[in-house]
Amino acid sequence: MKRALATVLATTLALAPTAARAGQDEAELKAAFIYRFAQLTQWPPPPMREFTYCVAGDAALQEALRAMVQRAGGAIPARLQALGEPQRASQCQLLVLGGSERGQLRRWQEALGDDPVLVVGDSAEAFRNGAVIGLVIEPTGLAFRINQTEARRRGLALSYQMLKLAREVK
């Protein structure tokens, strides 16, 4: 199953520049990446009974991810939650941070502590300030960078396929 998911992620990445040029909605493309990131990540035990995607900021991305989660289904129930404040972030397995202000990012990081949350930043600034994965728009399309040190600190194991496809791994 992991191999199939990696193939889908690779295909999504390969088509990203073409899809973006063809006018595909940027939020939908980001949602597809984020959804695949969750599938290619292992969380520490115990097994999850429910998977919670959380989005702070970016309403368009929130709606695109909600639609993706509802369409996809899965082995365990998944839900999406919009967060305005960091206090409830530890309830998430995956947190998308839409803001790029350094002080705001620090507040979210402090609230999470060492919790096993896959933090996806929707900017290069978020990646530089502690997100596990940073989505960045480049001239050739959507790309992502991975902070493997932060992933390990949070107890998360990222698949080799995802690491191999990242623009940068630190």
C-alpha positions as YAML, in Angstrom:
chain: A
units: angstrom
residues:
- id: 1
  name: MET
  ca: [0.00, 0.00, 0.00]
- id: 2
  name: LYS
  ca: [2.84, 2.42, 0.85]
- id: 3
  name: ARG
  ca: [4.36, 1.81, -2.60]
- id: 4
  name: ALA
  ca: [1.06, 2.69, -4.30]
- id: 5
  name: LEU
  ca: [0.75, 5.86, -2.23]
- id: 6
  name: ALA
  ca: [4.31, 6.85, -3.08]
- id: 7
  name: THR
  ca: [3.52, 6.34, -6.76]
- id: 8
  name: VAL
  ca: [0.47, 8.58, -6.47]
- id: 9
  name: LEU
  ca: [2.53, 11.24, -4.67]
- id: 10
  name: ALA
  ca: [5.25, 11.01, -7.31]
- id: 11
  name: THR
  ca: [2.64, 11.38, -10.05]
- id: 12
  name: THR
  ca: [1.10, 14.35, -8.27]
- id: 13
  name: LEU
  ca: [4.53, 15.94, -7.95]
- id: 14
  name: ALA
  ca: [5.41, 15.26, -11.57]
- id: 15
  name: LEU
  ca: [2.17, 16.83, -12.75]
- id: 16
  name: ALA
  ca: [2.26, 19.78, -10.34]
- id: 17
  name: PRO
  ca: [3.81, 22.30, -12.75]
- id: 18
  name: THR
  ca: [1.49, 21.25, -15.58]
- id: 19
  name: ALA
  ca: [-1.58, 21.24, -13.39]
- id: 20
  name: ALA
  ca: [-0.80, 24.65, -11.96]
- id: 21
  name: ARG
  ca: [-0.28, 26.10, -15.45]
- id: 22
  name: ALA
  ca: [-3.51, 24.51, -16.62]
- id: 23
  name: GLY
  ca: [-5.33, 26.52, -13.96]
- id: 24
  name: GLN
  ca: [-5.91, 23.83, -11.36]
- id: 25
  name: ASP
  ca: [-6.81, 25.48, -8.12]
- id: 26
  name: GLU
  ca: [-3.69, 25.93, -5.97]
- id: 27
  name: ALA
  ca: [-5.58, 25.03, -2.80]
- id: 28
  name: GLU
  ca: [-6.73, 21.71, -4.29]
- id: 29
  name: LEU
  ca: [-3.19, 20.85, -5.33]
- id: 30
  name: LYS
  ca: [-1.86, 21.67, -1.85]
- id: 31
  name: ALA
  ca: [-4.66, 19.61, -0.29]
- id: 32
  name: ALA
  ca: [-3.66, 16.61, -2.43]
- id: 33
  name: PHE
  ca: [-0.05, 16.93, -1.28]
- id: 34
  name: ILE
  ca: [-1.06, 17.26, 2.38]
- id: 35
  name: TYR
  ca: [-3.37, 14.26, 2.17]
- id: 36
  name: ARG
  ca: [-0.55, 12.14, 0.72]
- id: 37
  name: PHE
  ca: [1.89, 13.37, 3.37]
- id: 38
  name: ALA
  ca: [-0.45, 11.95, 6.02]
- id: 39
  name: GLN
  ca: [-0.58, 8.61, 4.24]
- id: 40
  name: LEU
  ca: [3.21, 8.42, 4.00]
- id: 41
  name: THR
  ca: [3.86, 9.18, 7.67]
- id: 42
  name: GLN
  ca: [3.90, 6.80, 10.63]
- id: 43
  name: TRP
  ca: [2.86, 8.00, 14.08]
- id: 44
  name: PRO
  ca: [4.05, 6.41, 17.31]
- id: 45
  name: PRO
  ca: [1.82, 3.81, 19.04]
- id: 46
  name: PRO
  ca: [-0.90, 3.32, 20.15]
- id: 47
  name: PRO
  ca: [-2.86, 2.95, 16.90]
- id: 48
  name: MET
  ca: [-5.18, 5.84, 16.10]
- id: 49
  name: ARG
  ca: [-8.94, 5.44, 16.24]
- id: 50
  name: GLU
  ca: [-9.53, 8.67, 14.35]
- id: 51
  name: PHE
  ca: [-7.28, 10.94, 12.29]
- id: 52
  name: THR
  ca: [-7.65, 14.69, 12.71]
- id: 53
  name: TYR
  ca: [-6.44, 17.15, 10.10]
- id: 54
  name: CYS
  ca: [-6.29, 20.70, 11.42]
- id: 55
  name: VAL
  ca: [-5.89, 23.93, 9.46]
- id: 56
  name: ALA
  ca: [-4.97, 27.29, 10.96]
- id: 57
  name: GLY
  ca: [-5.50, 30.16, 8.55]
- id: 58
  name: ASP
  ca: [-6.10, 29.71, 4.79]
- id: 59
  name: ALA
  ca: [-9.86, 29.11, 4.38]
- id: 60
  name: ALA
  ca: [-9.52, 27.98, 0.75]
- id: 61
  name: LEU
  ca: [-7.00, 25.29, 1.71]
- id: 62
  name: GLN
  ca: [-9.23, 24.23, 4.59]
- id: 63
  name: GLU
  ca: [-12.19, 23.68, 2.25]
- id: 64
  name: ALA
  ca: [-10.09, 21.87, -0.36]
- id: 65
  name: LEU
  ca: [-8.64, 19.55, 2.29]
- id: 66
  name: ARG
  ca: [-12.11, 18.94, 3.78]
- id: 67
  name: ALA
  ca: [-13.38, 17.87, 0.34]
- id: 68
  name: MET
  ca: [-10.35, 15.63, -0.18]
- id: 69
  name: VAL
  ca: [-10.81, 13.91, 3.21]
- id: 70
  name: GLN
  ca: [-14.54, 13.38, 2.63]
- id: 71
  name: ARG
  ca: [-14.01, 11.90, -0.85]
- id: 72
  name: ALA
  ca: [-11.17, 9.60, 0.11]
- id: 73
  name: GLY
  ca: [-12.51, 7.67, 3.07]
- id: 74
  name: GLY
  ca: [-9.97, 5.34, 4.63]
- id: 75
  name: ALA
  ca: [-9.27, 2.58, 7.12]
- id: 76
  name: ILE
  ca: [-9.88, 4.87, 10.08]
- id: 77
  name: PRO
  ca: [-12.34, 7.78, 10.26]
- id: 78
  name: ALA
  ca: [-10.85, 11.19, 9.46]
- id: 79
  name: ARG
  ca: [-12.10, 14.66, 10.18]
- id: 80
  name: LEU
  ca: [-10.98, 18.20, 9.58]
- id: 81
  name: GLN
  ca: [-10.96, 20.91, 12.19]
- id: 82
  name: ALA
  ca: [-10.35, 24.64, 11.72]
- id: 83
  name: LEU
  ca: [-8.21, 26.12, 14.48]
- id: 84
  name: GLY
  ca: [-7.91, 29.77, 15.39]
- id: 85
  name: GLU
  ca: [-5.82, 29.37, 18.51]
- id: 86
  name: PRO
  ca: [-2.92, 27.02, 19.33]
- id: 87
  name: GLN
  ca: [-4.41, 25.57, 22.54]
- id: 88
  name: ARG
  ca: [-6.24, 22.74, 20.71]
- id: 89
  name: ALA
  ca: [-3.40, 21.88, 18.30]
- id: 90
  name: SER
  ca: [-2.30, 18.84, 20.30]
- id: 91
  name: GLN
  ca: [-5.61, 17.15, 19.32]
- id: 92
  name: CYS
  ca: [-4.38, 17.03, 15.71]
- id: 93
  name: GLN
  ca: [-2.30, 14.43, 13.96]
- id: 94
  name: LEU
  ca: [-1.59, 16.82, 11.08]
- id: 95
  name: LEU
  ca: [-1.59, 20.60, 11.43]
- id: 96
  name: VAL
  ca: [-1.42, 22.97, 8.46]
- id: 97
  name: LEU
  ca: [-0.19, 26.44, 9.35]
- id: 98
  name: GLY
  ca: [-1.28, 29.01, 6.80]
- id: 99
  name: GLY
  ca: [0.33, 32.04, 8.42]
- id: 100
  name: SER
  ca: [3.93, 32.98, 7.92]
- id: 101
  name: GLU
  ca: [4.50, 35.52, 10.69]
- id: 102
  name: ARG
  ca: [7.39, 34.35, 12.86]
- id: 103
  name: GLY
  ca: [5.74, 35.20, 16.21]
- id: 104
  name: GLN
  ca: [2.56, 33.39, 15.23]
- id: 105
  name: LEU
  ca: [4.51, 30.28, 14.21]
- id: 106
  name: ARG
  ca: [6.34, 30.24, 17.53]
- id: 107
  name: ARG
  ca: [3.04, 30.31, 19.44]
- id: 108
  name: TRP
  ca: [1.86, 27.21, 17.58]
- id: 109
  name: GLN
  ca: [5.19, 25.43, 18.11]
- id: 110
  name: GLU
  ca: [5.18, 26.21, 21.83]
- id: 111
  name: ALA
  ca: [1.61, 24.93, 22.22]
- id: 112
  name: LEU
  ca: [2.53, 21.67, 20.49]
- id: 113
  name: GLY
  ca: [5.70, 21.02, 22.48]
- id: 114
  name: ASP
  ca: [6.96, 17.57, 21.46]
- id: 115
  name: ASP
  ca: [3.54, 16.15, 20.52]
- id: 116
  name: PRO
  ca: [3.55, 13.76, 17.54]
- id: 117
  name: VAL
  ca: [1.92, 16.21, 15.13]
- id: 118
  name: LEU
  ca: [2.94, 16.47, 11.49]
- id: 119
  name: VAL
  ca: [3.24, 20.25, 11.07]
- id: 120
  name: VAL
  ca: [2.93, 21.38, 7.46]
- id: 121
  name: GLY
  ca: [3.77, 25.01, 6.84]
- id: 122
  name: ASP
  ca: [2.29, 26.75, 3.86]
- id: 123
  name: SER
  ca: [5.37, 28.94, 3.34]
- id: 124
  name: ALA
  ca: [9.14, 28.89, 3.25]
- id: 125
  name: GLU
  ca: [9.10, 30.94, 6.47]
- id: 126
  name: ALA
  ca: [7.17, 28.20, 8.29]
- id: 127
  name: PHE
  ca: [9.69, 25.61, 7.14]
- id: 128
  name: ARG
  ca: [12.61, 27.74, 8.38]
- id: 129
  name: ASN
  ca: [10.86, 28.12, 11.74]
- id: 130
  name: GLY
  ca: [10.20, 24.50, 12.65]
- id: 131
  name: ALA
  ca: [7.51, 22.99, 10.43]
- id: 132
  name: VAL
  ca: [8.20, 19.36, 9.55]
- id: 133
  name: ILE
  ca: [7.16, 19.97, 5.94]
- id: 134
  name: GLY
  ca: [7.15, 23.27, 4.09]
- id: 135
  name: LEU
  ca: [5.10, 23.73, 0.94]
- id: 136
  name: VAL
  ca: [6.58, 26.31, -1.39]
- id: 137
  name: ILE
  ca: [5.52, 27.71, -4.73]
- id: 138
  name: GLU
  ca: [8.44, 27.75, -7.14]
- id: 139
  name: PRO
  ca: [8.59, 28.94, -10.74]
- id: 140
  name: THR
  ca: [8.20, 25.32, -11.88]
- id: 141
  name: GLY
  ca: [5.22, 24.59, -9.58]
- id: 142
  name: LEU
  ca: [4.54, 23.37, -6.07]
- id: 143
  name: ALA
  ca: [7.42, 21.78, -4.16]
- id: 144
  name: PHE
  ca: [8.04, 20.72, -0.57]
- id: 145
  name: ARG
  ca: [10.91, 20.66, 1.87]
- id: 146
  name: ILE
  ca: [11.29, 18.30, 4.83]
- id: 147
  name: ASN
  ca: [12.84, 18.90, 8.24]
- id: 148
  name: GLN
  ca: [13.71, 15.30, 9.14]
- id: 149
  name: THR
  ca: [15.25, 16.37, 12.46]
- id: 150
  name: GLU
  ca: [11.94, 17.93, 13.54]
- id: 151
  name: ALA
  ca: [9.98, 14.86, 12.37]
- id: 152
  name: ARG
  ca: [12.16, 12.57, 14.48]
- id: 153
  name: ARG
  ca: [11.91, 14.91, 17.48]
- id: 154
  name: ARG
  ca: [8.15, 14.54, 17.25]
- id: 155
  name: GLY
  ca: [8.37, 10.75, 16.97]
- id: 156
  name: LEU
  ca: [7.21, 10.68, 13.35]
- id: 157
  name: ALA
  ca: [8.65, 8.40, 10.68]
- id: 158
  name: LEU
  ca: [8.46, 9.77, 7.13]
- id: 159
  name: SER
  ca: [8.58, 7.31, 4.26]
- id: 160
  name: TYR
  ca: [11.73, 7.03, 2.19]
- id: 161
  name: GLN
  ca: [9.71, 7.75, -0.96]
- id: 162
  name: MET
  ca: [8.57, 11.08, 0.43]
- id: 163
  name: LEU
  ca: [12.11, 12.00, 1.50]
- id: 164
  name: LYS
  ca: [13.39, 11.11, -1.95]
- id: 165
  name: LEU
  ca: [10.83, 13.38, -3.66]
- id: 166
  name: ALA
  ca: [11.42, 16.41, -1.42]
- id: 167
  name: ARG
  ca: [13.19, 19.42, -2.88]
- id: 168
  name: GLU
  ca: [15.30, 19.65, 0.29]
- id: 169
  name: VAL
  ca: [15.77, 17.46, 3.37]
- id: 170
  name: LYS
  ca: [17.50, 18.78, 6.44]
...
